[in-house]
Amino acid sequence: MKSTEDSFKSGFVTIIGRPNAGKSTLMNQLIGQKIAITSNKPQTTRNRIQTVYTDMERGQIVFLDTPGIHQAKNKLGEYMVNVAEHTLTEVDVILWLVEPSGFIGAGERHIAEKLKHVKAPVILIINKIDTVERGKVLELIDTYRKVFDFAEIIPACALRGQNLDTVLDMIYKYLPYGPLFYDEDTVTDQPERAIVAEIIREKSLHALEEEVPHGIAVEVDRMKPRRGQNIMDIEATIICERDSHKGIVIGKGGAMLKKIGSNARYEIERLLESKVNLKLWVKVRKDWRNSDSMLKNFGYNKDEI
């Protein structure tokens, strides 16, 4: 390998797009590990999740997976949009993920307007191409070319890993030369507690009805390895906004909470590579998404954007 200065590249890449475009799925596939939670419900990602991909021949990519850019309806929504839009000015490459629709709506046009003010090259990824015919893909490329001056346009399928090698090639093409930001074995800057909380929230999103998940947060109250055993004792609280939601989260005879706990425990055990004893509680914090102090409590601190 040549010296670091003339062969090694490193930089920051943000993945943006409307809610539910597949941003977290793309990042998880590129990293090869589950870090960001995924669900078919919009606004799944609430914080800027930082993950690291290192290829010791080519360089290191630090991915920032941001919340979807959308019309905010409360303080949590405003926080999420601020995180996403603030990130655009800090990175070396922007990946804009869109769904394979020929109709470019107000949401996409809003993002295109925001991108006109950034200096970083923008790579458009038309995701979920497995859902449309090949001929349609060329039409989509042509349609998006008229919206913005993209550095590259790549049709891909994040879920199936289709064309992701090309995505990595193009990122490296535009990254600046420079040394490692993180050790080569680093995968994320997220503490284990934060990932555990996100896994519990993801399993809640998967299991619950449409109107409940947006008002859910998860606090890990206790996380301690059991002395002399390969067992992690975890106690966590699912926070919801209404008493009626609490009943739905718990379910008849505690069945829903048991399902969420069982699904979460399986994935947490894979993450921690140990047995997990998981205890879940449910509490109501009315209108927490509009409370600055509670948002800060749950890790959404606007002063850190």
C-alpha positions as a Python dict, from the first residue, in 0.01 Angstrom:
ca = {
    (1, 'M'): (0, 0, 0),
    (2, 'K'): (119, 356, -79),
    (3, 'S'): (158, 621, 186),
    (4, 'T'): (-163, 742, 353),
    (5, 'E'): (-143, 1089, 194),
    (6, 'D'): (-161, 978, -168),
    (7, 'S'): (-379, 665, -152),
    (8, 'F'): (-606, 662, 154),
    (9, 'K'): (-935, 848, 158),
    (10, 'S'): (-1157, 933, 451),
    (11, 'G'): (-1460, 1150, 501),
    (12, 'F'): (-1817, 1199, 614),
    (13, 'V'): (-2119, 1091, 413),
    (14, 'T'): (-2478, 1171, 500),
    (15, 'I'): (-2779, 972, 382),
    (16, 'I'): (-3085, 1193, 334),
    (17, 'G'): (-3431, 1147, 194),
    (18, 'R'): (-3796, 1155, 285),
    (19, 'P'): (-3918, 933, 569),
    (20, 'N'): (-3939, 563, 476),
    (21, 'A'): (-3713, 589, 168),
    (22, 'G'): (-3487, 314, 308),
    (23, 'K'): (-3201, 519, 456),
    (24, 'S'): (-3141, 302, 763),
    (25, 'T'): (-3168, -18, 558),
    (26, 'L'): (-2905, 117, 314),
    (27, 'M'): (-2667, 210, 594),
    (28, 'N'): (-2709, -124, 772),
    (29, 'Q'): (-2640, -310, 445),
    (30, 'L'): (-2330, -103, 363),
    (31, 'I'): (-2191, -149, 715),
    (32, 'G'): (-2291, -516, 720),
    (33, 'Q'): (-2431, -483, 1071),
    (34, 'K'): (-2757, -376, 1234),
    (35, 'I'): (-2708, -31, 1387),
    (36, 'A'): (-2996, 189, 1272),
    (37, 'I'): (-3347, 64, 1338),
    (38, 'T'): (-3571, -1, 1043),
    (39, 'S'): (-3947, -20, 1005),
    (40, 'N'): (-4210, 44, 741),
    (41, 'K'): (-4340, 337, 945),
    (42, 'P'): (-4208, 687, 867),
    (43, 'Q'): (-3987, 888, 1105),
    (44, 'T'): (-3817, 580, 1248),
    (45, 'T'): (-3474, 743, 1289),
    (46, 'R'): (-3480, 1029, 1539),
    (47, 'N'): (-3113, 1098, 1606),
    (48, 'R'): (-2813, 1127, 1379),
    (49, 'I'): (-2661, 780, 1396),
    (50, 'Q'): (-2292, 760, 1310),
    (51, 'T'): (-2147, 439, 1168),
    (52, 'V'): (-1810, 358, 1019),
    (53, 'Y'): (-1711, 156, 711),
    (54, 'T'): (-1338, 87, 675),
    (55, 'D'): (-1158, -63, 377),
    (56, 'M'): (-784, -55, 456),
    (57, 'E'): (-701, -46, 84),
    (58, 'R'): (-929, 242, -9),
    (59, 'G'): (-1025, 437, 300),
    (60, 'Q'): (-1279, 505, 574),
    (61, 'I'): (-1636, 627, 530),
    (62, 'V'): (-1818, 773, 830),
    (63, 'F'): (-2192, 751, 759),
    (64, 'L'): (-2444, 984, 920),
    (65, 'D'): (-2792, 835, 899),
    (66, 'T'): (-3032, 1122, 960),
    (67, 'P'): (-3405, 1150, 1028),
    (68, 'G'): (-3622, 1196, 721),
    (69, 'I'): (-3673, 1556, 610),
    (70, 'H'): (-4045, 1628, 656),
    (71, 'Q'): (-4296, 1890, 770),
    (72, 'A'): (-4257, 1912, 1149),
    (73, 'K'): (-4570, 1887, 1365),
    (74, 'N'): (-4416, 1916, 1715),
    (75, 'K'): (-4086, 1993, 1890),
    (76, 'L'): (-3958, 1641, 1831),
    (77, 'G'): (-4034, 1684, 1460),
    (78, 'E'): (-3853, 2020, 1454),
    (79, 'Y'): (-3553, 1861, 1626),
    (80, 'M'): (-3544, 1579, 1369),
    (81, 'V'): (-3561, 1815, 1069),
    (82, 'N'): (-3291, 2041, 1220),
    (83, 'V'): (-3061, 1741, 1267),
    (84, 'A'): (-3110, 1630, 906),
    (85, 'E'): (-3068, 1975, 749),
    (86, 'H'): (-2773, 2078, 970),
    (87, 'T'): (-2582, 1767, 863),
    (88, 'L'): (-2581, 1878, 497),
    (89, 'T'): (-2319, 2147, 564),
    (90, 'E'): (-2081, 1915, 753),
    (91, 'V'): (-2016, 1632, 508),
    (92, 'D'): (-1797, 1548, 209),
    (93, 'V'): (-2058, 1352, 11),
    (94, 'I'): (-2439, 1347, 23),
    (95, 'L'): (-2642, 1038, -68),
    (96, 'W'): (-3001, 1129, -153),
    (97, 'L'): (-3227, 827, -142),
    (98, 'V'): (-3558, 833, -332),
    (99, 'E'): (-3828, 578, -405),
    (100, 'P'): (-3883, 472, -769),
    (101, 'S'): (-4171, 706, -851),
    (102, 'G'): (-4191, 924, -1161),
    (103, 'F'): (-4390, 1181, -961),
    (104, 'I'): (-4163, 1430, -790),
    (105, 'G'): (-4370, 1572, -506),
    (106, 'A'): (-4334, 1869, -275),
    (107, 'G'): (-4118, 1669, -31),
    (108, 'E'): (-3853, 1592, -295),
    (109, 'R'): (-3863, 1947, -432),
    (110, 'H'): (-3809, 2080, -79),
    (111, 'I'): (-3497, 1862, -44),
    (112, 'A'): (-3370, 1971, -389),
    (113, 'E'): (-3404, 2336, -280),
    (114, 'K'): (-3203, 2267, 38),
    (115, 'L'): (-2931, 2094, -168),
    (116, 'K'): (-2880, 2399, -391),
    (117, 'H'): (-2705, 2568, -97),
    (118, 'V'): (-2452, 2291, -23),
    (119, 'K'): (-2107, 2244, -173),
    (120, 'A'): (-2069, 1865, -135),
    (121, 'P'): (-2132, 1639, -438),
    (122, 'V'): (-2477, 1477, -431),
    (123, 'I'): (-2522, 1115, -540),
    (124, 'L'): (-2883, 1020, -612),
    (125, 'I'): (-2978, 663, -526),
    (126, 'I'): (-3306, 544, -674),
    (127, 'N'): (-3392, 276, -421),
    (128, 'K'): (-3628, -25, -440),
    (129, 'I'): (-3569, -75, -815),
    (130, 'D'): (-3673, -439, -770),
    (131, 'T'): (-4030, -306, -756),
    (132, 'V'): (-4031, -154, -1107),
    (133, 'E'): (-3956, -272, -1463),
    (134, 'R'): (-3612, -201, -1612),
    (135, 'G'): (-3742, 40, -1875),
    (136, 'K'): (-3901, 250, -1602),
    (137, 'V'): (-3560, 297, -1431),
    (138, 'L'): (-3422, 489, -1732),
    (139, 'E'): (-3729, 714, -1728),
    (140, 'L'): (-3676, 783, -1357),
    (141, 'I'): (-3309, 874, -1412),
    (142, 'D'): (-3414, 1115, -1687),
    (143, 'T'): (-3684, 1272, -1466),
    (144, 'Y'): (-3450, 1333, -1171),
    (145, 'R'): (-3173, 1474, -1394),
    (146, 'K'): (-3401, 1773, -1457),
    (147, 'V'): (-3447, 1842, -1084),
    (148, 'F'): (-3083, 1875, -973),
    (149, 'D'): (-2727, 1855, -1105),
    (150, 'F'): (-2626, 1522, -949),
    (151, 'A'): (-2266, 1399, -939),
    (152, 'E'): (-2397, 1045, -1003),
    (153, 'I'): (-2733, 867, -1030),
    (154, 'I'): (-2739, 502, -916),
    (155, 'P'): (-3038, 265, -932),
    (156, 'A'): (-3017, 22, -636),
    (157, 'C'): (-3206, -197, -393),
    (158, 'A'): (-3084, -154, -35),
    (159, 'L'): (-3290, -443, 102),
    (160, 'R'): (-3146, -695, -148),
    (161, 'G'): (-2798, -543, -159),
    (162, 'Q'): (-2834, -469, -530),
    (163, 'N'): (-2576, -227, -680),
    (164, 'L'): (-2432, -136, -339),
    (165, 'D'): (-2076, -205, -462),
    (166, 'T'): (-2131, 75, -714),
    (167, 'V'): (-2258, 303, -435),
    (168, 'L'): (-1934, 242, -239),
    (169, 'D'): (-1719, 294, -552),
    (170, 'M'): (-1884, 629, -619),
    (171, 'I'): (-1849, 743, -256),
    (172, 'Y'): (-1476, 668, -267),
    (173, 'K'): (-1451, 853, -599),
    (174, 'Y'): (-1560, 1179, -431),
    (175, 'L'): (-1406, 1143, -82),
    (176, 'P'): (-1102, 1358, 1),
    (177, 'Y'): (-763, 1201, 80),
    (178, 'G'): (-679, 1172, 447),
    (179, 'P'): (-608, 944, 746),
    (180, 'L'): (-848, 735, 957),
    (181, 'F'): (-1092, 914, 1186),
    (182, 'Y'): (-1162, 595, 1387),
    (183, 'D'): (-979, 268, 1457),
    (184, 'E'): (-1036, 19, 1177),
    (185, 'D'): (-1253, -208, 1397),
    (186, 'T'): (-1495, 74, 1500),
    (187, 'V'): (-1848, 23, 1366),
    (188, 'T'): (-2044, 295, 1547),
    (189, 'D'): (-2006, 581, 1794),
    (190, 'Q'): (-2336, 487, 1960),
    (191, 'P'): (-2308, 352, 2316),
    (192, 'E'): (-2454, 4, 2374),
    (193, 'R'): (-2732, 144, 2593),
    (194, 'A'): (-2849, 370, 2308),
    (195, 'I'): (-2854, 79, 2061),
    (196, 'V'): (-3044, -139, 2310),
    (197, 'A'): (-3305, 137, 2356),
    (198, 'E'): (-3338, 170, 1978),
    (199, 'I'): (-3385, -205, 1933),
    (200, 'I'): (-3669, -203, 2190),
    (201, 'R'): (-3826, 95, 2010),
    (202, 'E'): (-3793, -82, 1675),
    (203, 'K'): (-3970, -393, 1803),
    (204, 'S'): (-4244, -169, 1943),
    (205, 'L'): (-4281, -1, 1602),
    (206, 'H'): (-4313, -339, 1434),
    (207, 'A'): (-4572, -472, 1677),
    (208, 'L'): (-4799, -176, 1744),
    (209, 'E'): (-5079, 1, 1562),
    (210, 'E'): (-5021, 307, 1342),
    (211, 'E'): (-5131, 576, 1590),
    (212, 'V'): (-4913, 462, 1881),
    (213, 'P'): (-4545, 438, 1768),
    (214, 'H'): (-4483, 807, 1699),
    (215, 'G'): (-4551, 881, 2064),
    (216, 'I'): (-4307, 620, 2194),
    (217, 'A'): (-3964, 663, 2351),
    (218, 'V'): (-3753, 408, 2537),
    (219, 'E'): (-3534, 463, 2844),
    (220, 'V'): (-3285, 198, 2956),
    (221, 'D'): (-3300, 228, 3336),
    (222, 'R'): (-3047, -42, 3422),
    (223, 'M'): (-2798, -247, 3222),
    (224, 'K'): (-2559, -459, 3423),
    (225, 'P'): (-2368, -784, 3356),
    (226, 'R'): (-2440, -1058, 3609),
    (227, 'R'): (-2127, -1141, 3808),
    (228, 'G'): (-1961, -1466, 3700),
    (229, 'Q'): (-2219, -1539, 3430),
    (230, 'N'): (-2258, -1450, 3063),
    (231, 'I'): (-2592, -1278, 3135),
    (232, 'M'): (-2686, -911, 3100),
    (233, 'D'): (-2969, -783, 3320),
    (234, 'I'): (-3156, -501, 3145),
    (235, 'E'): (-3450, -298, 3274),
    (236, 'A'): (-3616, -52, 3036),
    (237, 'T'): (-3925, 167, 3025),
    (238, 'I'): (-4139, 230, 2719),
    (239, 'I'): (-4275, 585, 2740),
    (240, 'C'): (-4603, 672, 2566),
    (241, 'E'): (-4815, 986, 2551),
    (242, 'R'): (-5162, 865, 2648),
    (243, 'D'): (-5324, 626, 2894),
    (244, 'S'): (-5506, 456, 2605),
    (245, 'H'): (-5169, 395, 2437),
    (246, 'K'): (-5033, 238, 2754),
    (247, 'G'): (-5311, -23, 2738),
    (248, 'I'): (-5230, -100, 2373),
    (249, 'V'): (-4856, -134, 2447),
    (250, 'I'): (-4923, -374, 2735),
    (251, 'G'): (-5193, -568, 2546),
    (252, 'K'): (-5447, -816, 2676),
    (253, 'G'): (-5297, -999, 2972),
    (254, 'G'): (-4960, -836, 2892),
    (255, 'A'): (-4936, -1021, 2559),
    (256, 'M'): (-4815, -724, 2349),
    (257, 'L'): (-4545, -622, 2597),
    (258, 'K'): (-4431, -985, 2616),
    (259, 'K'): (-4409, -1000, 2234),
    (260, 'I'): (-4207, -676, 2218),
    (261, 'G'): (-3975, -799, 2494),
    (262, 'S'): (-3922, -1140, 2336),
    (263, 'N'): (-3840, -993, 1992),
    (264, 'A'): (-3610, -731, 2142),
    (265, 'R'): (-3429, -980, 2366),
    (266, 'Y'): (-3341, -1202, 2068),
    (267, 'E'): (-3174, -913, 1884),
    (268, 'I'): (-3005, -766, 2193),
    (269, 'E'): (-2851, -1108, 2265),
    (270, 'R'): (-2704, -1109, 1913),
    (271, 'L'): (-2568, -757, 1965),
    (272, 'L'): (-2413, -823, 2307),
    (273, 'E'): (-2318, -1187, 2240),
    (274, 'S'): (-2456, -1289, 2578),
    (275, 'K'): (-2781, -1407, 2737),
    (276, 'V'): (-3017, -1124, 2825),
    (277, 'N'): (-3269, -1097, 3107),
    (278, 'L'): (-3496, -815, 2985),
    (279, 'K'): (-3765, -652, 3198),
    (280, 'L'): (-3994, -390, 3040),
    (281, 'W'): (-4229, -137, 3200),
    (282, 'V'): (-4468, 111, 3041),
    (283, 'K'): (-4521, 469, 3164),
    (284, 'V'): (-4727, 764, 3039),
    (285, 'R'): (-4561, 1105, 2992),
    (286, 'K'): (-4831, 1324, 2841),
    (287, 'D'): (-4724, 1530, 2536),
    (288, 'W'): (-4352, 1451, 2588),
    (289, 'R'): (-4275, 1528, 2222),
    (290, 'N'): (-4345, 1898, 2294),
    (291, 'S'): (-4143, 1915, 2618),
    (292, 'D'): (-3786, 2046, 2587),
    (293, 'S'): (-3678, 1886, 2916),
    (294, 'M'): (-3823, 1543, 2832),
    (295, 'L'): (-3682, 1552, 2477),
    (296, 'K'): (-3339, 1621, 2630),
    (297, 'N'): (-3397, 1337, 2878),
    (298, 'F'): (-3459, 1092, 2596),
    (299, 'G'): (-3143, 1196, 2410),
    (300, 'Y'): (-3286, 1454, 2169),
    (301, 'N'): (-3079, 1757, 2267),
    (302, 'K'): (-3118, 2050, 2025),
    (303, 'D'): (-2811, 2222, 2179),
    (304, 'E'): (-2595, 1939, 2041),
    (305, 'I'): (-2711, 1971, 1679),
}
